[in-house]
Amino acid sequence: RMILETVYDAIETSGLVLENLRGTNTAVYVGVMCDDYGNICYVDQESIPTYAATGTARSILSNRVSFIFDWRGPSMT
């Protein structure tokens, strides 16, 4: 959620119109290092949330942004 909010804010701040970017060849490149929430999720093996594996996977952050905003360019994390 935080990366989606950050991307949305960046688009808004830049003066671009988000709707005009839908379906375009817009690329998403994300650098990520920490995973605090993921680490918290896996502390108690008995209560791991159902979608913890996909919800906390750092490898698909850029893909999630591309999918949500319908951007068709390269997407790399």
HTML snippet that shows the backbone in 3Dmol.js (N, CA, C, O; Angstrom):
<script src="https://3Dmol.org/build/3Dmol-min.js"></script>
<div id="view" style="width:600px;height:400px;position:relative"></div>
<script>
const pdb = `
ATOM      1  N   ARG A   1       0.825  -1.190   0.000  1.00  0.00           N
ATOM      2  CA  ARG A   1       0.000   0.000   0.000  1.00  0.00           C
ATOM      3  C   ARG A   1       0.869   1.253   0.000  1.00  0.00           C
ATOM      4  O   ARG A   1       0.563   2.224  -0.692  1.00  0.00           O
ATOM      5  N   MET A   2       1.935   1.233   0.763  1.00  0.00           N
ATOM      6  CA  MET A   2       2.771   2.429   0.860  1.00  0.00           C
ATOM      7  C   MET A   2       3.404   2.812  -0.472  1.00  0.00           C
ATOM      8  O   MET A   2       3.496   3.994  -0.803  1.00  0.00           O
ATOM      9  N   ILE A   3       3.838   1.817  -1.233  1.00  0.00           N
ATOM     10  CA  ILE A   3       4.450   2.148  -2.520  1.00  0.00           C
ATOM     11  C   ILE A   3       3.412   2.701  -3.491  1.00  0.00           C
ATOM     12  O   ILE A   3       3.715   3.597  -4.278  1.00  0.00           O
ATOM     13  N   LEU A   4       2.196   2.176  -3.439  1.00  0.00           N
ATOM     14  CA  LEU A   4       1.133   2.696  -4.303  1.00  0.00           C
ATOM     15  C   LEU A   4       0.812   4.142  -3.950  1.00  0.00           C
ATOM     16  O   LEU A   4       0.614   4.973  -4.836  1.00  0.00           O
ATOM     17  N   GLU A   5       0.761   4.443  -2.652  1.00  0.00           N
ATOM     18  CA  GLU A   5       0.507   5.820  -2.218  1.00  0.00           C
ATOM     19  C   GLU A   5       1.640   6.740  -2.649  1.00  0.00           C
ATOM     20  O   GLU A   5       1.398   7.868  -3.080  1.00  0.00           O
ATOM     21  N   THR A   6       2.869   6.264  -2.534  1.00  0.00           N
ATOM     22  CA  THR A   6       4.030   7.075  -2.903  1.00  0.00           C
ATOM     23  C   THR A   6       4.051   7.359  -4.401  1.00  0.00           C
ATOM     24  O   THR A   6       4.320   8.486  -4.817  1.00  0.00           O
ATOM     25  N   VAL A   7       3.770   6.352  -5.203  1.00  0.00           N
ATOM     26  CA  VAL A   7       3.734   6.534  -6.661  1.00  0.00           C
ATOM     27  C   VAL A   7       2.612   7.496  -7.044  1.00  0.00           C
ATOM     28  O   VAL A   7       2.810   8.394  -7.862  1.00  0.00           O
ATOM     29  N   TYR A   8       1.445   7.307  -6.453  1.00  0.00           N
ATOM     30  CA  TYR A   8       0.313   8.191  -6.737  1.00  0.00           C
ATOM     31  C   TYR A   8       0.671   9.640  -6.399  1.00  0.00           C
ATOM     32  O   TYR A   8       0.401  10.554  -7.178  1.00  0.00           O
ATOM     33  N   ASP A   9       1.281   9.838  -5.230  1.00  0.00           N
ATOM     34  CA  ASP A   9       1.674  11.181  -4.801  1.00  0.00           C
ATOM     35  C   ASP A   9       2.708  11.775  -5.758  1.00  0.00           C
ATOM     36  O   ASP A   9       2.647  12.962  -6.077  1.00  0.00           O
ATOM     37  N   ALA A  10       3.653  10.959  -6.214  1.00  0.00           N
ATOM     38  CA  ALA A  10       4.676  11.445  -7.142  1.00  0.00           C
ATOM     39  C   ALA A  10       4.060  11.888  -8.467  1.00  0.00           C
ATOM     40  O   ALA A  10       4.452  12.913  -9.024  1.00  0.00           O
ATOM     41  N   ILE A  11       3.104  11.122  -8.967  1.00  0.00           N
ATOM     42  CA  ILE A  11       2.429  11.479 -10.222  1.00  0.00           C
ATOM     43  C   ILE A  11       1.657  12.780 -10.042  1.00  0.00           C
ATOM     44  O   ILE A  11       1.716  13.675 -10.885  1.00  0.00           O
ATOM     45  N   GLU A  12       0.934  12.870  -8.934  1.00  0.00           N
ATOM     46  CA  GLU A  12       0.144  14.071  -8.652  1.00  0.00           C
ATOM     47  C   GLU A  12       1.041  15.301  -8.509  1.00  0.00           C
ATOM     48  O   GLU A  12       0.733  16.362  -9.052  1.00  0.00           O
ATOM     49  N   THR A  13       2.138  15.161  -7.784  1.00  0.00           N
ATOM     50  CA  THR A  13       3.069  16.262  -7.552  1.00  0.00           C
ATOM     51  C   THR A  13       3.737  16.711  -8.847  1.00  0.00           C
ATOM     52  O   THR A  13       4.034  17.893  -9.020  1.00  0.00           O
ATOM     53  N   SER A  14       3.972  15.767  -9.756  1.00  0.00           N
ATOM     54  CA  SER A  14       4.642  16.100 -11.016  1.00  0.00           C
ATOM     55  C   SER A  14       3.751  16.906 -11.961  1.00  0.00           C
ATOM     56  O   SER A  14       4.234  17.504 -12.923  1.00  0.00           O
ATOM     57  N   GLY A  15       2.448  16.916 -11.678  1.00  0.00           N
ATOM     58  CA  GLY A  15       1.526  17.641 -12.538  1.00  0.00           C
ATOM     59  C   GLY A  15       0.945  16.790 -13.662  1.00  0.00           C
ATOM     60  O   GLY A  15       0.143  17.272 -14.462  1.00  0.00           O
ATOM     61  N   LEU A  16       1.354  15.522 -13.719  1.00  0.00           N
ATOM     62  CA  LEU A  16       0.797  14.621 -14.732  1.00  0.00           C
ATOM     63  C   LEU A  16      -0.598  14.179 -14.321  1.00  0.00           C
ATOM     64  O   LEU A  16      -0.944  14.195 -13.139  1.00  0.00           O
ATOM     65  N   VAL A  17      -1.389  13.789 -15.298  1.00  0.00           N
ATOM     66  CA  VAL A  17      -2.733  13.284 -15.030  1.00  0.00           C
ATOM     67  C   VAL A  17      -2.661  11.763 -15.074  1.00  0.00           C
ATOM     68  O   VAL A  17      -2.312  11.181 -16.101  1.00  0.00           O
ATOM     69  N   LEU A  18      -2.987  11.127 -13.967  1.00  0.00           N
ATOM     70  CA  LEU A  18      -2.870   9.677 -13.848  1.00  0.00           C
ATOM     71  C   LEU A  18      -3.643   8.947 -14.940  1.00  0.00           C
ATOM     72  O   LEU A  18      -3.137   7.976 -15.504  1.00  0.00           O
ATOM     73  N   GLU A  19      -4.836   9.384 -15.244  1.00  0.00           N
ATOM     74  CA  GLU A  19      -5.659   8.726 -16.270  1.00  0.00           C
ATOM     75  C   GLU A  19      -4.985   8.749 -17.645  1.00  0.00           C
ATOM     76  O   GLU A  19      -5.171   7.833 -18.446  1.00  0.00           O
ATOM     77  N   ASN A  20      -4.206   9.793 -17.914  1.00  0.00           N
ATOM     78  CA  ASN A  20      -3.523   9.889 -19.210  1.00  0.00           C
ATOM     79  C   ASN A  20      -2.390   8.878 -19.341  1.00  0.00           C
ATOM     80  O   ASN A  20      -1.926   8.611 -20.449  1.00  0.00           O
ATOM     81  N   LEU A  21      -1.943   8.314 -18.226  1.00  0.00           N
ATOM     82  CA  LEU A  21      -0.847   7.348 -18.252  1.00  0.00           C
ATOM     83  C   LEU A  21      -1.328   5.908 -18.408  1.00  0.00           C
ATOM     84  O   LEU A  21      -0.533   5.022 -18.722  1.00  0.00           O
ATOM     85  N   ARG A  22      -2.611   5.669 -18.194  1.00  0.00           N
ATOM     86  CA  ARG A  22      -3.144   4.304 -18.289  1.00  0.00           C
ATOM     87  C   ARG A  22      -2.921   3.732 -19.686  1.00  0.00           C
ATOM     88  O   ARG A  22      -3.195   4.383 -20.694  1.00  0.00           O
ATOM     89  N   GLY A  23      -2.415   2.492 -19.721  1.00  0.00           N
ATOM     90  CA  GLY A  23      -2.193   1.813 -20.989  1.00  0.00           C
ATOM     91  C   GLY A  23      -0.957   2.265 -21.744  1.00  0.00           C
ATOM     92  O   GLY A  23      -0.709   1.793 -22.853  1.00  0.00           O
ATOM     93  N   THR A  24      -0.180   3.165 -21.170  1.00  0.00           N
ATOM     94  CA  THR A  24       1.011   3.667 -21.855  1.00  0.00           C
ATOM     95  C   THR A  24       2.227   2.802 -21.538  1.00  0.00           C
ATOM     96  O   THR A  24       2.182   1.922 -20.678  1.00  0.00           O
ATOM     97  N   ASN A  25       3.292   3.071 -22.242  1.00  0.00           N
ATOM     98  CA  ASN A  25       4.542   2.332 -22.087  1.00  0.00           C
ATOM     99  C   ASN A  25       5.366   2.911 -20.928  1.00  0.00           C
ATOM    100  O   ASN A  25       6.564   3.147 -21.080  1.00  0.00           O
ATOM    101  N   THR A  26       4.740   3.135 -19.797  1.00  0.00           N
ATOM    102  CA  THR A  26       5.397   3.703 -18.616  1.00  0.00           C
ATOM    103  C   THR A  26       6.126   2.604 -17.854  1.00  0.00           C
ATOM    104  O   THR A  26       5.544   1.566 -17.540  1.00  0.00           O
ATOM    105  N   ALA A  27       7.399   2.835 -17.560  1.00  0.00           N
ATOM    106  CA  ALA A  27       8.221   1.844 -16.858  1.00  0.00           C
ATOM    107  C   ALA A  27       8.167   2.071 -15.352  1.00  0.00           C
ATOM    108  O   ALA A  27       7.950   3.189 -14.884  1.00  0.00           O
ATOM    109  N   VAL A  28       8.369   0.991 -14.605  1.00  0.00           N
ATOM    110  CA  VAL A  28       8.431   1.065 -13.143  1.00  0.00           C
ATOM    111  C   VAL A  28       9.694   0.339 -12.687  1.00  0.00           C
ATOM    112  O   VAL A  28       9.862  -0.854 -12.939  1.00  0.00           O
ATOM    113  N   TYR A  29      10.576   1.070 -12.015  1.00  0.00           N
ATOM    114  CA  TYR A  29      11.797   0.492 -11.451  1.00  0.00           C
ATOM    115  C   TYR A  29      11.789   0.768  -9.955  1.00  0.00           C
ATOM    116  O   TYR A  29      11.680   1.919  -9.532  1.00  0.00           O
ATOM    117  N   VAL A  30      11.903  -0.279  -9.160  1.00  0.00           N
ATOM    118  CA  VAL A  30      11.829  -0.143  -7.707  1.00  0.00           C
ATOM    119  C   VAL A  30      13.071  -0.759  -7.079  1.00  0.00           C
ATOM    120  O   VAL A  30      13.469  -1.873  -7.420  1.00  0.00           O
ATOM    121  N   GLY A  31      13.672  -0.026  -6.165  1.00  0.00           N
ATOM    122  CA  GLY A  31      14.755  -0.565  -5.347  1.00  0.00           C
ATOM    123  C   GLY A  31      14.220  -0.743  -3.938  1.00  0.00           C
ATOM    124  O   GLY A  31      13.684   0.198  -3.353  1.00  0.00           O
ATOM    125  N   VAL A  32      14.358  -1.928  -3.397  1.00  0.00           N
ATOM    126  CA  VAL A  32      13.816  -2.200  -2.065  1.00  0.00           C
ATOM    127  C   VAL A  32      14.819  -3.046  -1.291  1.00  0.00           C
ATOM    128  O   VAL A  32      15.474  -3.927  -1.848  1.00  0.00           O
ATOM    129  N   MET A  33      14.925  -2.759   0.005  1.00  0.00           N
ATOM    130  CA  MET A  33      15.902  -3.461   0.813  1.00  0.00           C
ATOM    131  C   MET A  33      15.291  -4.078   2.067  1.00  0.00           C
ATOM    132  O   MET A  33      15.625  -5.210   2.418  1.00  0.00           O
ATOM    133  N   CYS A  34      14.425  -3.372   2.732  1.00  0.00           N
ATOM    134  CA  CYS A  34      13.889  -3.838   4.014  1.00  0.00           C
ATOM    135  C   CYS A  34      12.492  -4.423   3.860  1.00  0.00           C
ATOM    136  O   CYS A  34      11.774  -4.130   2.903  1.00  0.00           O
ATOM    137  N   ASP A  35      12.131  -5.249   4.820  1.00  0.00           N
ATOM    138  CA  ASP A  35      10.835  -5.917   4.790  1.00  0.00           C
ATOM    139  C   ASP A  35      10.326  -6.078   6.218  1.00  0.00           C
ATOM    140  O   ASP A  35      10.091  -7.194   6.681  1.00  0.00           O
ATOM    141  N   ASP A  36      10.161  -4.968   6.902  1.00  0.00           N
ATOM    142  CA  ASP A  36       9.763  -5.015   8.312  1.00  0.00           C
ATOM    143  C   ASP A  36       8.427  -5.712   8.522  1.00  0.00           C
ATOM    144  O   ASP A  36       8.305  -6.558   9.408  1.00  0.00           O
ATOM    145  N   TYR A  37       7.429  -5.373   7.723  1.00  0.00           N
ATOM    146  CA  TYR A  37       6.111  -5.981   7.901  1.00  0.00           C
ATOM    147  C   TYR A  37       6.168  -7.485   7.642  1.00  0.00           C
ATOM    148  O   TYR A  37       5.546  -8.266   8.362  1.00  0.00           O
ATOM    149  N   GLY A  38       6.909  -7.887   6.621  1.00  0.00           N
ATOM    150  CA  GLY A  38       7.063  -9.311   6.334  1.00  0.00           C
ATOM    151  C   GLY A  38       7.691 -10.053   7.497  1.00  0.00           C
ATOM    152  O   GLY A  38       7.266 -11.155   7.845  1.00  0.00           O
ATOM    153  N   ASN A  39       8.699  -9.450   8.094  1.00  0.00           N
ATOM    154  CA  ASN A  39       9.343 -10.078   9.253  1.00  0.00           C
ATOM    155  C   ASN A  39       8.379 -10.205  10.422  1.00  0.00           C
ATOM    156  O   ASN A  39       8.394 -11.210  11.132  1.00  0.00           O
ATOM    157  N   ILE A  40       7.552  -9.209  10.623  1.00  0.00           N
ATOM    158  CA  ILE A  40       6.556  -9.261  11.704  1.00  0.00           C
ATOM    159  C   ILE A  40       5.555 -10.385  11.435  1.00  0.00           C
ATOM    160  O   ILE A  40       5.169 -11.108  12.354  1.00  0.00           O
ATOM    161  N   CYS A  41       5.138 -10.530  10.186  1.00  0.00           N
ATOM    162  CA  CYS A  41       4.156 -11.567   9.828  1.00  0.00           C
ATOM    163  C   CYS A  41       4.643 -12.971  10.137  1.00  0.00           C
ATOM    164  O   CYS A  41       3.859 -13.835  10.530  1.00  0.00           O
ATOM    165  N   TYR A  42       5.933 -13.197   9.959  1.00  0.00           N
ATOM    166  CA  TYR A  42       6.465 -14.552  10.089  1.00  0.00           C
ATOM    167  C   TYR A  42       6.991 -14.891  11.479  1.00  0.00           C
ATOM    168  O   TYR A  42       7.534 -15.978  11.677  1.00  0.00           O
ATOM    169  N   VAL A  43       6.845 -13.994  12.438  1.00  0.00           N
ATOM    170  CA  VAL A  43       7.308 -14.266  13.802  1.00  0.00           C
ATOM    171  C   VAL A  43       6.540 -15.427  14.417  1.00  0.00           C
ATOM    172  O   VAL A  43       7.143 -16.340  14.982  1.00  0.00           O
ATOM    173  N   ASP A  44       5.239 -15.401  14.314  1.00  0.00           N
ATOM    174  CA  ASP A  44       4.397 -16.458  14.887  1.00  0.00           C
ATOM    175  C   ASP A  44       3.896 -17.355  13.758  1.00  0.00           C
ATOM    176  O   ASP A  44       2.973 -16.988  13.031  1.00  0.00           O
ATOM    177  N   GLN A  45       4.495 -18.508  13.617  1.00  0.00           N
ATOM    178  CA  GLN A  45       4.161 -19.432  12.531  1.00  0.00           C
ATOM    179  C   GLN A  45       2.708 -19.893  12.556  1.00  0.00           C
ATOM    180  O   GLN A  45       2.177 -20.322  11.531  1.00  0.00           O
ATOM    181  N   GLU A  46       2.070 -19.811  13.699  1.00  0.00           N
ATOM    182  CA  GLU A  46       0.680 -20.261  13.832  1.00  0.00           C
ATOM    183  C   GLU A  46      -0.335 -19.237  13.324  1.00  0.00           C
ATOM    184  O   GLU A  46      -1.487 -19.582  13.059  1.00  0.00           O
ATOM    185  N   SER A  47       0.085 -17.992  13.190  1.00  0.00           N
ATOM    186  CA  SER A  47      -0.881 -16.955  12.803  1.00  0.00           C
ATOM    187  C   SER A  47      -0.446 -16.156  11.571  1.00  0.00           C
ATOM    188  O   SER A  47      -0.741 -14.965  11.469  1.00  0.00           O
ATOM    189  N   ILE A  48       0.242 -16.794  10.656  1.00  0.00           N
ATOM    190  CA  ILE A  48       0.667 -16.116   9.429  1.00  0.00           C
ATOM    191  C   ILE A  48      -0.573 -15.794   8.595  1.00  0.00           C
ATOM    192  O   ILE A  48      -1.391 -16.677   8.341  1.00  0.00           O
ATOM    193  N   PRO A  49      -0.720 -14.533   8.167  1.00  0.00           N
ATOM    194  CA  PRO A  49      -1.877 -14.170   7.338  1.00  0.00           C
ATOM    195  C   PRO A  49      -1.925 -15.003   6.047  1.00  0.00           C
ATOM    196  O   PRO A  49      -0.884 -15.399   5.522  1.00  0.00           O
ATOM    197  N   THR A  50      -3.102 -15.257   5.556  1.00  0.00           N
ATOM    198  CA  THR A  50      -3.305 -16.112   4.385  1.00  0.00           C
ATOM    199  C   THR A  50      -2.477 -15.676   3.180  1.00  0.00           C
ATOM    200  O   THR A  50      -1.860 -16.512   2.520  1.00  0.00           O
ATOM    201  N   TYR A  51      -2.457 -14.399   2.893  1.00  0.00           N
ATOM    202  CA  TYR A  51      -1.760 -13.914   1.704  1.00  0.00           C
ATOM    203  C   TYR A  51      -0.417 -13.274   2.036  1.00  0.00           C
ATOM    204  O   TYR A  51       0.046 -12.393   1.312  1.00  0.00           O
ATOM    205  N   ALA A  52       0.201 -13.702   3.105  1.00  0.00           N
ATOM    206  CA  ALA A  52       1.480 -13.122   3.517  1.00  0.00           C
ATOM    207  C   ALA A  52       2.550 -13.307   2.448  1.00  0.00           C
ATOM    208  O   ALA A  52       3.346 -12.398   2.213  1.00  0.00           O
ATOM    209  N   ALA A  53       2.583 -14.447   1.809  1.00  0.00           N
ATOM    210  CA  ALA A  53       3.630 -14.720   0.816  1.00  0.00           C
ATOM    211  C   ALA A  53       3.566 -13.746  -0.358  1.00  0.00           C
ATOM    212  O   ALA A  53       4.596 -13.219  -0.778  1.00  0.00           O
ATOM    213  N   THR A  54       2.384 -13.504  -0.886  1.00  0.00           N
ATOM    214  CA  THR A  54       2.273 -12.578  -2.017  1.00  0.00           C
ATOM    215  C   THR A  54       2.168 -11.133  -1.554  1.00  0.00           C
ATOM    216  O   THR A  54       2.617 -10.222  -2.249  1.00  0.00           O
ATOM    217  N   GLY A  55       1.588 -10.922  -0.403  1.00  0.00           N
ATOM    218  CA  GLY A  55       1.412  -9.560   0.098  1.00  0.00           C
ATOM    219  C   GLY A  55       2.691  -8.902   0.561  1.00  0.00           C
ATOM    220  O   GLY A  55       2.779  -7.674   0.601  1.00  0.00           O
ATOM    221  N   THR A  56       3.685  -9.700   0.913  1.00  0.00           N
ATOM    222  CA  THR A  56       4.940  -9.141   1.412  1.00  0.00           C
ATOM    223  C   THR A  56       6.120  -9.437   0.492  1.00  0.00           C
ATOM    224  O   THR A  56       7.259  -9.125   0.837  1.00  0.00           O
ATOM    225  N   ALA A  57       5.869 -10.027  -0.660  1.00  0.00           N
ATOM    226  CA  ALA A  57       6.957 -10.372  -1.586  1.00  0.00           C
ATOM    227  C   ALA A  57       7.555  -9.111  -2.187  1.00  0.00           C
ATOM    228  O   ALA A  57       6.882  -8.379  -2.913  1.00  0.00           O
ATOM    229  N   ARG A  58       8.809  -8.864  -1.886  1.00  0.00           N
ATOM    230  CA  ARG A  58       9.481  -7.681  -2.423  1.00  0.00           C
ATOM    231  C   ARG A  58       9.681  -7.787  -3.927  1.00  0.00           C
ATOM    232  O   ARG A  58       9.753  -6.772  -4.619  1.00  0.00           O
ATOM    233  N   SER A  59       9.772  -9.003  -4.431  1.00  0.00           N
ATOM    234  CA  SER A  59      10.083  -9.217  -5.843  1.00  0.00           C
ATOM    235  C   SER A  59       9.002  -8.707  -6.792  1.00  0.00           C
ATOM    236  O   SER A  59       9.286  -8.460  -7.964  1.00  0.00           O
ATOM    237  N   ILE A  60       7.780  -8.546  -6.317  1.00  0.00           N
ATOM    238  CA  ILE A  60       6.699  -8.135  -7.218  1.00  0.00           C
ATOM    239  C   ILE A  60       6.189  -6.718  -6.957  1.00  0.00           C
ATOM    240  O   ILE A  60       5.123  -6.341  -7.445  1.00  0.00           O
ATOM    241  N   LEU A  61       6.940  -5.940  -6.196  1.00  0.00           N
ATOM    242  CA  LEU A  61       6.495  -4.568  -5.914  1.00  0.00           C
ATOM    243  C   LEU A  61       6.267  -3.767  -7.194  1.00  0.00           C
ATOM    244  O   LEU A  61       5.224  -3.135  -7.358  1.00  0.00           O
ATOM    245  N   SER A  62       7.232  -3.794  -8.086  1.00  0.00           N
ATOM    246  CA  SER A  62       7.091  -3.012  -9.320  1.00  0.00           C
ATOM    247  C   SER A  62       5.940  -3.536 -10.173  1.00  0.00           C
ATOM    248  O   SER A  62       5.231  -2.756 -10.809  1.00  0.00           O
ATOM    249  N   ASN A  63       5.755  -4.854 -10.186  1.00  0.00           N
ATOM    250  CA  ASN A  63       4.656  -5.437 -10.964  1.00  0.00           C
ATOM    251  C   ASN A  63       3.299  -5.021 -10.415  1.00  0.00           C
ATOM    252  O   ASN A  63       2.359  -4.787 -11.176  1.00  0.00           O
ATOM    253  N   ARG A  64       3.201  -4.930  -9.111  1.00  0.00           N
ATOM    254  CA  ARG A  64       1.941  -4.504  -8.488  1.00  0.00           C
ATOM    255  C   ARG A  64       1.609  -3.068  -8.907  1.00  0.00           C
ATOM    256  O   ARG A  64       0.459  -2.760  -9.218  1.00  0.00           O
ATOM    257  N   VAL A  65       2.611  -2.199  -8.916  1.00  0.00           N
ATOM    258  CA  VAL A  65       2.399  -0.807  -9.336  1.00  0.00           C
ATOM    259  C   VAL A  65       1.957  -0.772 -10.801  1.00  0.00           C
ATOM    260  O   VAL A  65       0.989  -0.096 -11.146  1.00  0.00           O
ATOM    261  N   SER A  66       2.667  -1.498 -11.650  1.00  0.00           N
ATOM    262  CA  SER A  66       2.315  -1.531 -13.078  1.00  0.00           C
ATOM    263  C   SER A  66       0.894  -2.035 -13.290  1.00  0.00           C
ATOM    264  O   SER A  66       0.150  -1.483 -14.101  1.00  0.00           O
ATOM    265  N   PHE A  67       0.523  -3.074 -12.568  1.00  0.00           N
ATOM    266  CA  PHE A  67      -0.811  -3.661 -12.720  1.00  0.00           C
ATOM    267  C   PHE A  67      -1.898  -2.689 -12.264  1.00  0.00           C
ATOM    268  O   PHE A  67      -2.873  -2.464 -12.981  1.00  0.00           O
ATOM    269  N   ILE A  68      -1.731  -2.120 -11.082  1.00  0.00           N
ATOM    270  CA  ILE A  68      -2.752  -1.230 -10.518  1.00  0.00           C
ATOM    271  C   ILE A  68      -2.967   0.000 -11.398  1.00  0.00           C
ATOM    272  O   ILE A  68      -4.105   0.415 -11.618  1.00  0.00           O
ATOM    273  N   PHE A  69      -1.877   0.582 -11.900  1.00  0.00           N
ATOM    274  CA  PHE A  69      -1.996   1.802 -12.692  1.00  0.00           C
ATOM    275  C   PHE A  69      -2.096   1.522 -14.199  1.00  0.00           C
ATOM    276  O   PHE A  69      -2.168   2.456 -14.997  1.00  0.00           O
ATOM    277  N   ASP A  70      -2.100   0.251 -14.587  1.00  0.00           N
ATOM    278  CA  ASP A  70      -2.220  -0.166 -15.988  1.00  0.00           C
ATOM    279  C   ASP A  70      -1.115   0.424 -16.851  1.00  0.00           C
ATOM    280  O   ASP A  70      -1.371   0.988 -17.914  1.00  0.00           O
ATOM    281  N   TRP A  71       0.118   0.284 -16.376  1.00  0.00           N
ATOM    282  CA  TRP A  71       1.275   0.727 -17.133  1.00  0.00           C
ATOM    283  C   TRP A  71       1.873  -0.484 -17.810  1.00  0.00           C
ATOM    284  O   TRP A  71       2.013  -1.538 -17.190  1.00  0.00           O
ATOM    285  N   ARG A  72       2.228  -0.346 -19.083  1.00  0.00           N
ATOM    286  CA  ARG A  72       2.624  -1.490 -19.900  1.00  0.00           C
ATOM    287  C   ARG A  72       4.121  -1.557 -20.188  1.00  0.00           C
ATOM    288  O   ARG A  72       4.562  -2.432 -20.933  1.00  0.00           O
ATOM    289  N   GLY A  73       4.895  -0.668 -19.623  1.00  0.00           N
ATOM    290  CA  GLY A  73       6.340  -0.671 -19.866  1.00  0.00           C
ATOM    291  C   GLY A  73       7.069  -1.678 -18.992  1.00  0.00           C
ATOM    292  O   GLY A  73       6.438  -2.465 -18.286  1.00  0.00           O
ATOM    293  N   PRO A  74       8.412  -1.655 -19.037  1.00  0.00           N
ATOM    294  CA  PRO A  74       9.207  -2.561 -18.210  1.00  0.00           C
ATOM    295  C   PRO A  74       8.881  -2.378 -16.727  1.00  0.00           C
ATOM    296  O   PRO A  74       8.558  -1.280 -16.276  1.00  0.00           O
ATOM    297  N   SER A  75       8.973  -3.467 -15.992  1.00  0.00           N
ATOM    298  CA  SER A  75       8.649  -3.437 -14.567  1.00  0.00           C
ATOM    299  C   SER A  75       9.674  -4.294 -13.833  1.00  0.00           C
ATOM    300  O   SER A  75       9.630  -5.522 -13.899  1.00  0.00           O
ATOM    301  N   MET A  76      10.595  -3.638 -13.136  1.00  0.00           N
ATOM    302  CA  MET A  76      11.687  -4.376 -12.492  1.00  0.00           C
ATOM    303  C   MET A  76      11.874  -3.949 -11.043  1.00  0.00           C
ATOM    304  O   MET A  76      11.841  -2.763 -10.715  1.00  0.00           O
ATOM    305  N   THR A  77      12.072  -4.943 -10.186  1.00  0.00           N
ATOM    306  CA  THR A  77      12.357  -4.672  -8.777  1.00  0.00           C
ATOM    307  C   THR A  77      13.771  -5.109  -8.491  1.00  0.00           C
ATOM    308  O   THR A  77      14.240  -4.980  -7.361  1.00  0.00           O
TER     309      THR A  77
END
`;
const viewer = $3Dmol.createViewer("view");
viewer.addModel(pdb, "pdb");
viewer.setStyle({}, {cartoon: {color: "spectrum"}});
viewer.zoomTo();
viewer.render();
</script>
